[in-house]
Amino acid sequence: MSDETLLLLAKDVRGKTLRILQDVTESQARFAPPGLNNTILWHAGHSLVVVEALSLAPALGRAPAYPSDWFDKFSWTSTPATVKEWPTLGDVKAKLAEQAEQLFGAISALSSSQLSQLTGDPSKGRTLRWSILHGLHDEAGHQGEIWLLKKLQTKGK
């Protein structure tokens, strides 16, 4: 039997991310305030990479699947100030929507015992359930960053 709470959380978090990004223009997506490097585009792409690496790939028992250069652009080790070519926000939003359906399907198919299996480094004691929750929690945090960047751009207009 699938974990209904985990599925509900995944739908809520990803749905909110897609709603927040709905009215963002390409120009707005690339705005970084003075002293910061992370843009709305980076936060959106980062959410995709983290959920793919920590949640979806382990849930499906496969390697992460995203364009080959996206890890370097959007991961937790990326340096956005050095990136020369970015995908469009439209491309990232399309991948987020596609990934959402895959994630929802994967969570629905997982049993409680599968969600309780250890993933990654066994010494850390992290289960697949923990990995999925962690990926979604990270995405929810980046939603706040996206909201703030949107507000900064509309301030004074």
C-alpha positions in Angstrom: 0.0 0.0 0.0 1.4 3.4 -0.9 2.1 6.1 1.6 -0.8 8.6 1.1 0.8 11.3 3.3 4.0 11.2 1.3 2.1 11.4 -2.0 0.0 14.3 -0.7 3.1 16.1 0.3 4.8 15.5 -3.1 1.7 16.8 -4.9 1.4 19.9 -2.6 5.1 20.8 -2.9 5.5 20.3 -6.6 2.2 21.9 -7.4 3.1 25.0 -5.4 6.5 25.2 -7.2 4.8 25.1 -10.6 2.2 27.7 -9.5 4.9 30.1 -8.2 6.7 29.8 -11.5 3.6 30.2 -13.7 3.8 33.9 -14.3 7.6 34.4 -14.1 9.1 35.7 -17.4 12.5 34.6 -18.7 13.9 38.0 -17.7 12.6 37.7 -14.2 13.9 34.2 -14.0 17.5 35.4 -14.6 17.5 38.3 -12.0 20.0 38.1 -9.2 20.1 40.9 -6.7 23.5 42.6 -6.0 25.6 40.3 -3.9 23.7 37.1 -4.7 24.2 34.6 -7.5 21.1 32.4 -7.3 18.2 33.3 -9.6 14.7 32.0 -9.9 15.9 29.8 -12.7 18.6 28.4 -10.5 16.2 27.7 -7.6 13.8 25.9 -10.0 16.5 23.9 -11.7 18.0 23.0 -8.3 14.6 21.7 -7.1 14.5 19.4 -10.1 18.1 18.1 -9.6 17.7 17.5 -5.9 14.4 15.7 -6.2 15.7 13.6 -9.1 19.0 12.7 -7.3 17.6 12.2 -3.8 14.0 11.1 -4.4 13.0 9.9 -7.8 16.2 8.0 -8.9 16.4 6.0 -5.7 12.6 5.3 -5.8 12.9 3.9 -9.3 16.3 2.2 -8.7 18.1 4.0 -11.5 20.6 6.7 -12.0 19.4 10.4 -12.0 17.9 11.4 -15.3 18.3 15.0 -16.3 20.3 16.8 -19.1 24.0 16.0 -18.7 25.1 19.5 -17.8 22.2 20.3 -15.3 24.0 18.8 -12.3 26.9 21.3 -12.8 24.5 24.1 -13.2 21.9 23.4 -10.5 23.3 21.0 -7.9 24.3 21.7 -4.3 27.9 22.0 -5.6 27.2 24.4 -8.5 28.6 27.9 -8.9 25.9 29.8 -10.8 28.1 32.9 -11.3 30.4 30.8 -13.6 27.6 29.3 -15.8 27.7 30.6 -19.3 24.7 29.0 -20.9 21.4 28.4 -19.1 18.3 26.4 -20.2 15.1 28.4 -20.6 12.7 28.7 -17.7 10.2 27.0 -20.0 12.5 24.0 -20.3 12.9 23.8 -16.6 9.2 24.1 -15.9 8.4 21.4 -18.5 10.9 19.1 -16.8 9.5 19.9 -13.4 6.0 19.0 -14.6 7.2 15.7 -16.3 9.2 14.8 -13.2 6.2 15.4 -11.0 4.1 12.7 -12.7 7.0 10.3 -12.5 7.5 11.0 -8.8 3.8 10.7 -8.0 3.7 7.3 -9.8 6.8 6.1 -8.1 5.5 7.0 -4.6 2.2 5.4 -5.4 3.9 2.1 -6.3 6.1 1.9 -3.2 5.2 -0.2 -0.3 5.9 0.7 3.3 8.7 -1.8 3.5 10.3 -0.4 0.3 10.1 3.1 1.7 11.9 1.8 4.9 14.8 0.4 2.9 18.2 2.2 3.4 19.5 4.2 0.6 22.9 5.8 -0.1 25.5 5.5 2.7 24.1 2.8 5.1 26.0 4.2 8.0 23.8 7.3 7.9 20.6 5.2 8.4 18.7 7.1 5.8 15.7 5.3 4.3 14.1 5.9 0.9 11.2 7.6 2.8 13.8 10.0 4.4 15.4 10.7 1.0 12.0 11.6 -0.6 11.0 13.8 2.3 14.4 15.5 2.2 14.1 16.3 -1.5 10.6 17.7 -1.0 11.7 19.7 2.0 14.6 21.2 0.1 12.2 22.2 -2.8 9.8 23.8 -0.3 12.6 25.9 1.1 13.6 27.1 -2.4 10.0 28.1 -3.0 10.6 30.8 -0.4 13.6 32.0 -2.2 11.7 32.2 -5.5 8.9 34.2 -3.8 11.5 36.6 -2.3 13.2 37.1 -5.7 9.8 37.8 -7.3 9.0 40.4 -4.6 12.3 42.1 -4.9 11.6 42.6 -8.6 8.2 44.0 -8.2 9.1 46.3 -5.3 8.7 49.9 -6.3 6.9 49.2 -9.6 
